[in-house]
C-alpha cells in the first residue's frame, strides 16, 4: 500500500495554495461595482484556471484514496 508521496504532497499543497489565490482574486474583482472588459476577461480566465487546479487536486486526492485502500 502506497501513501501519497512527498512530491505528490508538495504538488497538492502548491495546487491548493494556487487555487486559494485564484479564488481570492476572483472575489476581489467580484466586489468591484463595475468591471472593465479586461477585468471581465480576467475573471473568466481565472475561473477556468481555478477549475483546472481543482481537477488536478481531485486527481491527486483520488489517487491517494485508491492507494490507501490497496487498489491499483
Secondary structure as UniProt FT lines:
FT   HELIX           6..30
FT   HELIX           37..69
//
